[in-house]
């Protein structure tokens, strides 16, 4: 009968033998693997060590020393060969010749700092390591054989005496573990000798299983947290960040659906948003969890996960989701802060205004490009300096004191400062200075935002100047019509009285004394209209030399004997296009102004010349230049900046109106010219007037006419609404020998024309009249039936005449006028004198 123990012993013997053989084989394999690993390790370390040893010799190019080092290093029996290649010459030195073909070779660059100076190659003998492994395997086989024999003997004795049945039971337990049933050791081997061992093994098995499960979960959670931390610290958009976190949680928990999004609170309340996976219509057999992402007590997003109901989410998983939501909230907060910082920096960098940030000691720590564009100082030049040190312009006491007091008190300050650019150019700046406080309320910095308002101030000053001119113009226009009507009537009356030959000389002298203030009053009105550019212009080509020469014959008596006049005319005529009367007024104003600047007498120089500028010049073309030079008191820069302002004068009360130079400026500007002024205090002033020249035109020749009273024989229709003016003009026409038909308005004049038009030779009408028909309209209505009618339009002031040209064939007669001027206008209108121009 066969013995089970014998068979078991034989089986165990075979098994142990096979195990021993397998052990020897594994030992051999492990030895080979260890030998290979050791070979690689030793090879790498040897190559590195040899490279370090040989580096100084290669750097010094001392190949004898390199050879000695290589020979000493090559005494190692594992080294089959050593080769060194010098990089600069490309020479290779085989210091240890190749001993065997079965080698492993490693090469390494030899460096000196960042410079490669050569390369070493080391070959290790594989046979050396194989022989070592063979000896280890033989030794292991001998030891295993001895152990096998001893084990078989022990087993045979043990089985025979003690453990046949327990081994049978134990083998059954082992088979249960192999089948995955995990039976308990204590109940499966009911022997007193094995009871304690069974309980210990059962406890260890349970603990190991629990710890392995917990360790796996902890490892997965730790890896997930590390990934979340890496994501949240990166500069990633919030939507992308939250979506990636949702995918990570889905993979970690094995969820079937996930929704992770950033959305407004209202959208979250409605349940709007995208879904990664299945739609929101999830089946009823699912376990779900939804965690909001809260920032500043407001939900900004959410994480929703779902999976099968049989696998509910554990508290640890819920804690992880909450931790991830908190990390995402912090990341979103940081992302928004970075975005706000980038936006703020971009906005400040692109501001055209100057932005300066100073520390508490008022040292500059930041300036934007607008500061550089405004001041010319670079950021490097401004850093660490006090802003006031860059200005180089002293502030007015009130402005500087108020600013410093506000800064010292830690209060905002708004005001206007006068600064200087790096080039020294002065400019005006509107500045807002604000303190910056930390969370404790303490001031850490000051921010100053400045805007260059120089151009705005210049525009404002020009606007105010234009307003003053407009106000004066309105004033002049308002009084010119009525004032000139009254002046005209009075002056005609005086002139008619002067025609009486039977009056005593004292009477004529009194008339002359009365006429002079009236002429001054009329001149004042003309100055106001010329200054405000509301006086009609009669453009003709004149010779500037002739105009100045004729005016000097009159001015010599006005300027007085203490003024020495030096006139230097241009050698050729200086033709210009302009209004002769206005140009004469410019000459008078400049000469009178020069006389007043020389109260003790002096020298007045007047010169004319023709200037032709190139196309590249500031003022191209031809220009007539009138220069008036005096040796008077001169002007300061402040006075010079205001000389063309209306009513500005440095003269005492009653000695000047302040309109002379303002009128001159208005006339020159109305002609399209300009004025240059040079003045030195105590040395005098020079005015140069530039007017458009006409070198290709022939100047008009002025006609000298006298008054021939009583020679007229025309029938004149006089239309004037002012009774006094109508009476004086009618009487003047009669004294000139004309027949007069009088009317007060346009409709009555049309009816009179319809009755006596065939007998009327000339129509003289006021410009502005009641009845809805102006003087020009009256003439045009008459011309509908009589196209050849001759007409003269009178006006003390008319905005229409100052801006438009009268229709052809209508002559303009400005009020006030003299009998001579009236007679000359009638003769020219009727074609008896000079031809109409």
C-alpha atoms as one frame of an Amber mdcrd trajectory, in Angstrom:
protein
   0.000   0.000   0.000   1.328   3.346  -0.980   2.044   5.831   1.712   0.606
   9.327   1.362   3.377  10.718   3.450   5.931   9.037   1.211   4.257  10.453
  -1.874   3.982  13.844  -0.202   7.603  13.614   0.754   8.563  12.716  -2.778
   6.487  15.587  -4.077   7.913  17.947  -1.575  11.368  16.728  -2.410  10.744
  17.401  -6.084   9.195  20.727  -5.294  12.033  21.737  -3.060  14.494  20.588
  -5.680  12.735  22.547  -8.343  12.538  25.526  -6.014  16.242  25.211  -5.368
  16.942  25.013  -9.062  14.649  27.944  -9.672  16.333  29.808  -6.861  19.722
  29.160  -8.387  18.434  30.267 -11.766  16.877  33.397 -10.290  20.066  34.028
  -8.370  22.023  33.688 -11.580  19.634  36.008 -13.383  19.731  38.439 -10.499
  23.501  38.224 -10.459  23.660  38.929 -14.164  21.284  41.831 -13.768  23.195
  43.154 -10.781  26.416  42.722 -12.714  24.999  44.681 -15.619  23.720  47.397
 -13.292  27.036  47.497 -11.509  28.792  47.565 -14.856  26.738  50.557 -15.965
  27.192  52.330 -12.627  30.887  51.661 -12.463  31.289  52.640 -16.095  29.484
  55.947 -15.631  31.382  56.798 -12.467  34.683  55.759 -14.047  34.096  57.870
 -17.126  33.103  60.850 -14.967  36.098  60.344 -12.658  38.522  59.960 -15.547
  37.089  63.102 -17.197  37.664  65.091 -13.998  41.186  63.676 -13.567  42.230
  64.286 -17.162  40.628  67.789 -17.463  43.572  69.838 -16.058  46.045  68.009
 -18.296  43.908  68.581 -21.396  43.422  72.244 -20.500  47.185  72.659 -20.112
  47.783  70.370 -23.158  50.192  68.356 -21.018  49.812  64.984 -22.758  52.645
  63.382 -20.801  50.802  63.963 -17.584  47.593  62.821 -19.280  49.307  59.577
 -20.325  50.582  58.963 -16.764  47.128  59.577 -15.348  45.570  57.279 -17.929
  48.088  54.488 -17.221  47.436  54.734 -13.488  43.693  54.741 -14.072  43.950
  51.840 -16.563  45.469  49.454 -13.948  41.910  48.596 -12.942  41.341  45.043
 -14.300  37.843  45.972 -15.409  39.111  48.593 -17.873  39.733  47.250 -21.363
  40.838  50.545 -22.997  41.201  54.311 -22.440  41.032  56.854 -25.293  41.311
  60.663 -25.112  40.542  63.029 -28.008  41.841  66.626 -27.778  39.192  68.969
 -29.289  41.344  71.873 -30.405  43.584  69.712 -32.638  41.256  66.769 -33.139
  44.040  64.327 -32.041  43.013  61.031 -30.411  45.344  59.337 -27.866  44.856
  55.643 -26.975  46.543  55.556 -23.572  45.408  51.962 -22.759  45.263  49.705
 -25.809  42.207  47.516 -26.342  42.620  44.234 -24.423  39.462  42.385 -25.564
  36.690  42.862 -28.076  33.891  42.038 -25.589  33.548  45.514 -24.043  31.078
  48.191 -23.078  32.158  51.701 -24.093  31.148  55.074 -22.647  32.194  58.519
 -23.876  32.011  61.869 -22.057  32.896  65.469 -22.989  35.557  67.145 -20.923
  34.581  70.740 -20.089  36.319  73.728 -18.631  33.438  75.847 -17.437  31.104
  76.102 -20.445  33.946  75.297 -22.908  34.370  71.750 -24.308  38.081  70.919
 -24.416  38.017  67.200 -25.274  36.390  63.807 -24.986  37.304  60.587 -23.088
  36.170  57.047 -23.967  36.388  54.179 -21.441  35.766  50.500 -22.342  34.995
  47.926 -19.600  35.680  44.168 -19.982  32.411  42.181 -19.978  34.256  38.927
 -19.343  35.465  40.182 -15.977  31.895  40.639 -14.772  30.747  37.292 -16.294
  33.445  35.448 -14.443  32.384  37.112 -11.221  28.758  36.096 -11.826  29.752
  32.512 -12.662  31.608  32.189  -9.380  28.615  33.549  -7.496  26.249  31.114
  -9.265  28.488  28.129  -8.543  28.717  29.107  -4.905  24.954  29.600  -4.730
  24.354  26.218  -6.376  26.590  24.454  -3.867  24.895  26.197  -0.972  21.465
  25.445  -2.401  22.321  21.784  -2.855  23.484  21.504   0.713  20.383  23.310
   1.898  18.210  21.049  -0.225  19.699  17.899   1.265  19.301  19.271   4.757
  15.755  20.344   4.063  14.780  16.960   2.677  16.171  15.226   5.705  14.355
  17.614   8.051  11.110  17.331   6.167  11.236  13.630   6.176  11.683  13.595
   9.903   9.015  16.272  10.460   6.435  14.613   8.313   7.116  11.339   9.932
   6.684  12.634  13.441   4.650  15.861  13.723   3.102  17.679  10.760   1.519
  15.385   8.250  -2.105  16.292   9.048  -1.537  20.020   9.889   0.285  20.366
   6.603  -2.646  18.868   4.829  -4.981  21.381   6.511  -2.569  24.235   5.900
  -2.343  23.359   2.238  -6.113  23.605   2.066  -6.020  27.123   3.549  -3.336
  28.117   1.067  -5.434  26.789  -1.775  -8.325  28.938  -0.501  -6.188  32.058
  -0.608  -5.045  31.087  -4.090  -8.672  30.876  -5.131  -9.407  34.348  -3.644
 -11.647  33.090  -0.797  -9.356  34.292   2.017 -10.389  31.701   4.657  -9.251
  32.470   8.235  -6.177  30.646   9.437  -7.468  30.024  12.979 -10.622  28.125
  11.970  -9.045  26.360   9.014  -6.187  24.849  11.135  -7.860  23.828  14.430
  -4.750  22.831  16.260  -3.738  24.265  19.569  -0.205  24.659  18.385  -1.408
  26.783  15.423  -4.204  28.682  17.156  -2.222  31.725  18.213  -0.412  31.800
  14.879  -3.720  31.674  13.064  -5.156  34.605  15.021  -2.076  36.700  14.456
  -2.080  35.886  10.741  -5.786  36.695  10.466  -5.311  40.058  12.195  -2.325
  40.900  10.052  -4.194  39.950   6.894  -7.140  42.220   7.754  -4.926  45.138
   8.688  -2.854  44.759   5.558  -5.952  44.711   3.364  -7.359  47.815   5.056
  -4.074  49.661   4.954  -3.510  48.803   1.324  -6.984  50.070   0.457  -6.493
  53.250   2.477  -3.007  53.724   1.066  -4.316  53.411  -2.470  -7.073  55.922
  -1.803  -4.654  58.302  -0.074  -2.181  58.022  -2.939  -4.904  58.771  -5.456
  -6.158  61.736  -3.397  -2.637  63.084  -2.878  -1.885  62.850  -6.573  -5.167
  64.580  -7.349  -4.438  67.360  -4.830  -0.991  67.876  -6.321  -2.512  68.155
  -9.775  -5.150  70.596  -8.493  -2.474  72.652  -6.760  -0.400  72.799  -9.949
  -3.450  73.878 -11.934  -4.595  76.537  -9.479  -1.166  78.145  -9.209  -0.847
  78.419 -12.993  -2.084  81.487 -14.864  -5.076  79.774 -16.482  -8.458  81.217
 -17.403 -11.105  80.413 -14.747 -13.412  78.533 -17.146 -10.609  76.307 -18.397
  -9.303  75.786 -14.855 -12.668  74.708 -13.434 -13.393  72.438 -16.412 -10.023
  70.695 -16.009 -10.659  70.239 -12.266 -14.014  68.612 -13.080 -12.383  66.148
 -15.456  -9.770  65.264 -12.845 -12.486  64.580 -10.235 -14.461  62.496 -12.719
 -11.451  60.304 -13.429 -10.551  60.076  -9.731 -14.025  59.113  -8.493 -15.108
  57.165 -11.542 -18.072  59.489 -12.044 -20.418  59.019 -14.985 -21.255  62.724
 -15.356 -19.590  65.969 -14.363 -20.476  69.644 -14.666 -17.808  72.163 -13.674
 -18.272  75.775 -14.733 -17.879  79.461 -13.888 -21.062  81.457 -14.345 -22.971
  84.402 -12.829 -25.052  83.691  -9.750 -28.320  84.120 -11.670 -27.250  81.558
 -14.288 -26.236  79.125 -11.541 -29.649  79.546  -9.909 -31.385  78.754 -13.243
 -29.137  75.774 -13.842 -27.709  77.133 -17.081 -24.319  76.027 -18.315 -22.475
  73.376 -20.240 -22.364  69.703 -19.268 -19.424  67.359 -19.758 -20.875  63.921
 -20.243 -24.544  63.060 -19.998 -27.208  65.731 -19.947 -28.995  66.981 -16.860
 -31.779  64.538 -17.339 -29.922  61.902 -15.304 -31.594  58.661 -14.349 -33.102
  58.257 -10.905 -30.638  55.496  -9.997 -27.653  57.819  -9.527 -25.777  59.265
  -6.554 -24.963  62.947  -7.046 -23.069  65.726  -5.317 -22.974  69.472  -6.152
 -20.515  71.878  -4.477 -20.589  75.650  -5.174 -17.438  77.673  -5.825 -17.855
  80.662  -3.504 -15.871  83.895  -3.777 -16.551  86.844  -1.455 -19.759  85.201
  -0.194 -21.071  84.977  -3.766 -21.286  81.775  -5.850 -19.163  82.149  -8.989
 -19.291  78.530 -10.188 -20.027  74.948  -9.225 -18.807  71.362  -9.425 -21.498
  68.666  -9.902 -20.673  64.928 -10.034 -22.900  61.869 -10.431 -22.404  58.077
 -10.539 -24.346  54.876  -9.842 -26.468  54.852  -6.699 -24.747  51.661  -5.569
 -21.559  53.695  -5.124 -22.483  56.761  -3.032 -19.851  59.405  -2.431 -17.919
  58.919   0.780 -17.218  61.708   3.294 -13.575  61.674   2.227 -14.605  62.235
  -1.391 -16.960  65.021  -0.373 -14.173  66.657   1.633 -11.897  66.450  -1.401
 -14.515  68.081  -3.646 -14.992  70.894  -1.107 -11.221  71.365  -0.859 -10.969
  71.531  -4.652 -13.792  74.103  -4.742 -11.949  76.216  -2.167  -8.721  75.984
  -4.189 -10.586  76.976  -7.338 -12.135  79.990  -5.575  -8.674  81.155  -4.495
  -7.326  80.595  -8.012 -10.217  82.538  -9.562  -9.612  85.374  -7.086  -5.912
  85.466  -7.979  -6.709  85.313 -11.687  -9.124  88.221 -11.401  -6.618  90.193
  -9.367  -3.913  89.560 -11.980  -6.328  90.506 -14.781  -7.290  93.702 -12.937
  -3.614  94.488 -12.344  -2.794  93.949 -16.020  -5.744  96.103 -17.048  -4.781
  98.851 -14.617  -1.151  98.804 -15.740  -2.146  98.860 -19.427  -4.541 101.742
 -18.787  -1.923 103.764 -16.897   0.766 102.995 -19.477  -1.511 104.165 -22.300
  -2.818 107.293 -20.596  -1.753 110.454 -22.448  -1.684 112.235 -19.094   1.440
 112.248 -16.955   1.263 109.781 -14.023   3.793 109.958 -11.177   3.849 107.706
  -8.102   6.009 108.791  -5.151   6.805 107.197  -1.823   6.128 108.861   1.526
   9.377 110.856   1.213   8.131 112.204  -2.147  10.717 110.263  -4.141   9.529
 109.109  -7.560   9.078 105.329  -7.798   7.085 105.152 -11.066   6.334 107.295
 -14.108   4.287 106.296 -17.147   5.176 106.942 -20.818   2.824 109.947 -20.751
   5.209 111.611 -18.283   8.130 111.067 -20.671   6.118 112.354 -23.639   5.107
 115.482 -21.708   8.342 116.384 -19.910  11.071 114.740 -21.969  12.531 113.029
 -18.865  12.958 109.256 -19.119  11.897 106.944 -16.307  15.545 106.330 -15.373
  16.182 110.072 -15.083  13.142 110.605 -12.864  13.458 107.629 -10.497  14.364
 108.552  -6.919  14.036 112.300  -7.482  11.543 114.756  -6.052   9.060 115.941
  -8.731   9.652 119.567  -7.779  13.350 119.102  -8.517  12.458 118.380 -12.149
  10.273 121.463 -12.606  12.896 124.208 -12.382  10.095 126.764 -12.187   9.193
 128.493  -8.921   5.533 128.215  -8.027   3.387 131.123  -6.904   3.258 131.206
  -3.140  -0.449 130.410  -2.890  -0.332 127.421  -5.248   2.852 125.900  -3.817
   1.828 126.456  -0.219  -1.615 124.926  -0.737  -0.161 121.878  -2.477   2.465
 121.220   0.197  -0.082 121.746   2.972  -2.467 119.220   1.379   0.303 116.642
   0.973   1.469 117.149   4.556  -2.124 116.686   5.772  -2.585 113.559   3.654
  -5.439 115.122   1.691  -6.105 115.192  -2.080  -5.123 118.355  -3.951  -6.291
 119.678  -7.308  -4.753 122.708  -8.939  -2.721 124.203 -11.764   1.073 124.180
 -11.753   3.663 125.844 -13.949   6.325 123.308 -14.928   9.309 123.146 -17.239
  10.218 120.378 -19.638  13.689 118.908 -19.915  14.361 121.341 -22.769  13.449
 124.277 -20.501  10.155 124.954 -22.258   7.565 126.181 -19.772   4.121 124.581
 -19.812   1.017 124.624 -17.643  -0.354 121.477 -16.067  -3.610 120.606 -14.316
  -2.590 118.253 -11.493  -4.555 115.911  -9.214  -2.552 114.564  -6.254  -4.062
 111.732  -4.188  -2.583 109.836  -1.220  -2.562 106.009  -1.363  -3.372 104.245
   1.929  -2.880 100.642   3.018  -5.416  98.462   4.857  -4.486 100.163   8.125
  -5.205 103.601   6.704  -1.569 104.690   6.648  -0.228 106.606   3.657   2.248
 104.578   1.609   2.432 106.557  -1.632   1.209 109.632  -3.478  -0.193 109.516
  -7.020  -0.086 112.634  -9.203  -1.929 112.788 -12.533  -1.061 115.808 -14.648
  -2.580 117.032 -17.898  -0.832 119.565 -20.130  -3.310 122.423 -20.486  -1.019
 124.894 -22.260  -2.904 124.594 -25.550  -6.240 124.810 -23.740  -5.164 127.972
 -21.945  -4.024 129.463 -25.240  -7.349 128.552 -26.833  -9.230 130.001 -23.865
  -7.218 133.194 -24.110  -7.921 133.376 -27.855 -11.587 132.712 -27.175 -11.741
 135.469 -24.570  -9.949 137.790 -26.963 -12.440 136.890 -29.699 -15.296 137.504
 -27.265 -13.895 140.923 -26.430 -13.553 141.714 -30.119 -17.077 140.475 -30.780
 -18.411 142.591 -27.911 -16.630 145.664 -29.230 -17.823 144.856 -32.743 -21.399
 144.572 -31.563 -20.995 147.832 -29.698 -19.544 149.503 -32.783 -22.231 148.084
 -35.042 -24.934 149.123 -32.626 -23.902 152.776 -32.441 -22.293 153.281 -35.877
 -25.504 153.667 -37.866 -27.234 156.215 -35.649 -24.000 157.936 -34.651 -22.835
 158.371 -38.244 -26.267 159.590 -39.286 -26.134 162.311 -36.644 -22.513 163.124
 -37.407 -23.235 163.292 -41.113 -26.129 165.684 -40.657 -24.167 167.978 -38.366
 -21.025 167.925 -40.541 -23.037 168.714 -43.702 -24.760 171.555 -41.861 -21.408
 172.997 -40.799 -20.044 172.636 -44.305 -23.093 174.336 -45.815 -22.722 177.154
 -43.312 -19.119 177.465 -44.375 -20.279 178.157 -47.940 -21.827 181.432 -46.794
 -19.384 184.104 -47.967 -20.982 187.010 -46.105 -20.078 185.642 -42.654 -17.191
 187.166 -40.638 -13.845 185.289 -40.324 -14.531 184.497 -36.688 -17.628 182.631
 -37.788 -15.635 180.458 -40.194 -12.971 179.869 -37.521 -15.672 178.706 -35.116
 -17.038 176.364 -37.772 -13.561 174.909 -38.252 -13.154 174.397 -34.506 -16.505
 172.624 -34.434 -15.616 170.488 -37.444 -12.391 169.082 -35.892 -14.032 167.278
 -32.910 -16.690 165.974 -35.267 -13.962 164.565 -37.515 -12.394 162.942 -34.448
 -15.734 161.419 -33.520 -16.184 160.068 -37.050 -12.646 158.699 -36.971 -13.368
 156.958 -33.649 -16.352 155.178 -35.209 -14.260 154.137 -38.201 -11.619 152.778
 -35.821 -14.198 150.708 -33.972 -15.558 149.260 -37.211 -12.112 148.586 -38.610
 -10.976 146.989 -35.352 -13.969 144.633 -35.302 -13.675 143.954 -39.060 -17.168
 145.284 -39.668 -16.229 148.074 -42.064 -16.727 147.447 -45.746 -13.540 147.247
 -47.811 -12.978 148.755 -51.258 -10.103 146.726 -52.666  -7.999 148.473 -55.326
  -4.353 148.328 -56.348  -2.356 151.198 -54.813   1.297 152.190 -54.596   2.376
 152.056 -50.954   5.059 154.684 -51.626   2.431 157.140 -52.868   0.039 156.516
 -49.959   2.801 157.058 -47.364   4.125 160.192 -49.126   0.669 161.809 -49.267
  -0.030 160.930 -45.632   3.289 162.403 -44.459   2.308 165.825 -45.845  -0.633
 165.750 -43.447   1.127 163.940 -40.584   4.038 166.380 -40.417   1.731 168.960
 -38.843   0.041 166.365 -36.589   3.295 164.869 -35.263   4.801 168.236 -34.383
   8.178 169.847 -34.814   9.939 167.765 -32.130   9.564 164.607 -34.252  12.137
 164.216 -37.032  10.652 162.141 -39.862  12.923 160.014 -42.049  11.086 158.401
 -44.999  12.994 155.826 -47.072  10.682 154.685 -49.897  11.426 151.663 -52.037
  13.208 152.557 -55.312  10.370 151.023 -57.335   6.587 151.241 -56.799   5.220
 148.850 -54.171   1.806 147.840 -55.533  -0.600 146.298 -53.039  -4.250 145.376
 -53.104  -6.287 146.982 -50.349  -8.548 149.732 -49.158  -6.646 153.027 -49.430
  -8.564 154.670 -46.586  -7.886 151.756 -44.228  -4.207 151.684 -45.132  -3.984
 155.425 -44.503  -5.528 154.802 -41.091  -2.857 152.138 -40.379  -0.142 154.684
 -41.208  -1.738 157.364 -39.028  -2.213 155.000 -36.068   1.381 153.720 -36.186
   2.860 157.205 -36.551   0.721 158.698 -33.774   1.593 155.747 -31.526   5.306
 156.340 -32.278   4.915 160.058 -31.484   3.310 159.256 -28.123   6.247 156.931
 -27.347   8.620 159.918 -27.768   7.183 162.596 -25.433  10.456 164.560 -25.488
  10.822 164.223 -29.255  12.834 161.828 -31.319  13.366 160.249 -34.683  10.585
 158.516 -36.638  11.782 156.272 -39.439   9.395 155.057 -42.146  10.433 152.670
 -44.910   8.698 150.656 -47.629   9.880 147.686 -49.649   8.629 144.778 -51.723
   9.446 141.293 -50.419   9.095 138.104 -52.469   9.259 134.852 -50.485  10.165
 131.422 -51.857   7.677 128.580 -51.919   9.508 127.019 -48.961   9.325 130.211
 -46.881   6.945 130.645 -43.971   4.989 133.241 -45.994   5.509 132.485 -49.699
   4.553 134.995 -52.358   4.885 138.786 -52.714   4.345 141.114 -49.744   4.379
 144.887 -49.349   6.236 145.846 -46.171   5.656 149.077 -44.243   8.180 149.674
 -41.460   7.606 152.318 -38.746  10.540 152.782 -36.354  10.780 155.112 -33.346
  13.457 155.993 -30.783  11.019 156.125 -27.891  10.702 154.490 -24.501  10.126
 150.956 -25.839   7.914 148.286 -24.306   8.287 145.489 -21.786   7.412 141.937
 -22.802   4.176 142.099 -20.795   3.053 145.319 -22.492   4.087 144.010 -25.906
   1.902 140.926 -25.398  -1.195 143.133 -24.935  -0.698 146.040 -27.373  -3.315
 144.742 -29.827  -5.994 144.248 -27.155  -8.943 146.646 -27.500  -8.986 149.513
 -24.993  -5.590 148.531 -23.595  -3.387 151.601 -23.209  -0.459 152.756 -21.087
  -1.374 156.421 -21.589  -3.007 158.595 -18.991  -6.767 159.033 -18.884  -7.939
 161.267 -21.733  -4.772 160.808 -23.803  -5.719 157.619 -25.632  -8.648 155.288
 -26.323  -6.670 152.054 -26.596  -8.107 151.403 -30.080  -5.279 152.647 -32.322
  -3.145 149.500 -32.460  -6.190 147.221 -32.079  -7.709 148.929 -35.146  -4.430
 148.565 -36.998  -4.300 144.874 -36.188  -7.901 144.426 -37.352  -7.297 146.229
 -40.656  -4.116 144.266 -41.419  -5.788 140.963 -40.556  -8.783 141.914 -42.717
  -6.401 142.443 -45.634  -4.797 139.013 -45.048  -1.522 140.336 -43.635   0.300
 140.345 -40.321   2.389 142.584 -38.047   5.838 141.902 -36.534   6.879 143.912
 -33.494  10.347 144.424 -32.004  10.874 146.564 -28.938  13.612 147.208 -26.387
  12.941 149.233 -23.261  14.762 152.568 -23.509  15.750 152.071 -27.170  12.473
 152.202 -29.087  10.108 150.001 -31.090   9.796 148.830 -34.681   6.507 147.801
 -36.329   6.599 145.952 -39.647   3.291 145.596 -41.480   3.046 142.987 -44.257
   0.206 143.276 -46.794  -0.466 141.195 -49.930   1.390 142.716 -52.898   0.417
 142.741 -56.597   3.690 143.098 -58.541   1.903 142.352 -61.815  -0.746 145.126
 -61.398  -0.615 148.864 -62.112  -1.479 151.102 -59.135  -4.492 153.353 -59.483
  -3.828 157.082 -59.882  -5.793 159.132 -57.332  -7.878 161.974 -58.750  -7.706
 165.333 -57.042 -11.101 167.001 -57.281 -12.375 170.256 -55.911 -15.872 171.222
 -54.900 -17.887 172.952 -57.625 -21.124 173.975 -55.925 -24.106 174.639 -58.125
 -23.024 172.845 -61.257 -25.343 169.854 -61.002 -28.520 169.493 -63.019 -29.731
 165.951 -62.308 -33.038 164.787 -60.861 -32.322 162.739 -57.761 -34.676 160.396
 -55.880 -33.497 160.620 -52.223 -34.684 157.822 -49.899 -33.754 158.325 -46.203
 -35.789 157.503 -43.091 -33.930 159.859 -40.706 -35.571 163.313 -41.065 -32.469
 165.333 -40.081 -30.200 163.390 -42.411 -32.753 163.492 -45.233 -33.157 167.257
 -44.801 -29.393 167.948 -44.801 -28.642 165.648 -47.754 -31.542 167.151 -49.716
 -30.355 170.681 -48.993 -26.793 169.674 -49.938 -28.015 168.234 -53.244 -29.926
 171.392 -53.978 -26.829 173.515 -53.199 -24.972 171.320 -55.688 -27.575 172.253
 -58.315 -29.682 169.068 -58.380 -33.433 168.599 -58.229 -34.536 166.371 -55.337
 -37.509 164.053 -54.811 -37.669 162.880 -51.175 -39.085 159.613 -49.742 -38.756
 157.964 -46.319 -38.926 154.214 -47.155 -38.710 151.652 -49.928 -42.421 151.174
 -50.735 -43.002 154.945 -51.074 -39.879 155.221 -53.214 -41.189 152.509 -55.550
 -44.470 154.368 -55.954 -42.599 157.618 -56.670 -40.469 155.797 -59.244 -43.583
 154.409 -60.880 -44.918 157.986 -61.224 -41.747 159.863 -62.220 -39.214 157.201
 -63.179 -38.631 158.623 -66.654 -37.508 161.959 -65.168 -35.232 160.522 -62.431
 -31.498 160.396 -63.268 -30.116 159.049 -59.986 -31.333 157.146 -56.924 -29.615
 157.899 -53.599 -30.900 155.614 -50.843 -30.035 154.677 -47.300 -29.129 151.034
 -46.749 -31.235 150.264 -43.685 -34.819 151.568 -43.793 -38.228 150.666 -42.433
 -40.872 149.103 -44.629 -39.140 145.758 -45.187 -37.070 146.894 -48.198 -33.363
 147.698 -47.888 -31.528 150.125 -50.094 -29.988 147.386 -52.272 -33.361 145.649
 -52.612 -34.945 148.953 -53.635 -32.419 149.437 -56.437 -32.838 145.861 -57.606
 -36.661 146.287 -57.698 -36.279 149.484 -59.748 -33.839 147.723 -62.117 -36.539
 145.211 -62.994 -38.137 147.965 -65.105 -35.105 150.219 -65.625 -31.891 148.101
 -65.855 -29.668 151.130 -66.513 -30.669 153.153 -63.490 -27.770 154.828 -61.631
 -27.745 154.408 -57.829 -25.790 155.319 -54.701 -26.311 153.461 -51.406 -25.492
 155.350 -48.164 -24.889 153.722 -44.794 -23.500 154.647 -41.409 -22.997 150.912
 -40.779 -24.283 147.745 -42.380 -23.230 144.209 -41.587 -24.354 143.248 -45.071
 -22.065 145.777 -46.685 -19.200 144.688 -44.447 -19.444 141.087 -45.598 -20.789
 141.130 -49.158 -20.024 143.026 -52.360 -22.632 145.423 -53.728 -24.242 144.467
 -57.041 -22.571 145.965 -60.136 -23.449 149.587 -60.918 -24.263 150.551 -57.327
 -21.834 152.901 -55.615 -21.368 152.914 -51.844 -21.190 156.194 -49.897 -20.210
 155.741 -46.228 -21.580 158.172 -43.640 -20.528 160.741 -42.603 -19.412 162.393
 -45.856 -18.554 165.880 -47.027 -20.064 167.903 -49.854 -16.983 167.207 -51.953
 -17.276 163.478 -51.430 -21.022 163.616 -52.201 -20.430 165.651 -55.377 -17.647
 163.295 -56.494 -19.843 160.209 -55.881 -22.711 161.745 -57.905 -20.403 162.632
 -60.810 -18.900 159.130 -60.872 -22.343 157.485 -60.664 -23.595 159.624 -63.582
 -20.363 159.017 -65.540 -19.220 162.617 -65.472 -15.997 162.177 -63.461 -13.596
 159.275 -63.220 -14.935 155.982 -64.445 -16.606 153.702 -61.981 -14.396 151.095
 -60.421
